[in-house]
Amino acid sequence: MECYDCGNCKENNPTYYCIAKDKVIINENYKPEEKKRNGWKKGNKEYEIHRRNTRKEIEI
């Protein structure tokens, strides 16, 4: 049973599939990352421009 160097075990995922062992393995070294808030945020310049443009389109 040799490692095929697929890279699944090197990714930071809670579980991964090992081709060499032919089974799903729980990653004990998994470290959850902080969730990042993406998207529109009030006060953001792009948000305000987008909001104003959509309001103009609705009023027409």
Sequence and secondary structure as in RCSB ss.txt:
>XXXX:A:sequence
MECYDCGNCKENNPTYYCIAKDKVIINENYKPEEKKRNGWKKGNKEYEIHRRNTRKEIEI
>XXXX:A:secstr
      SGGGS  SEEEETTTTEEEE TT         S  TT HHHHHHHHHHHHHHH 
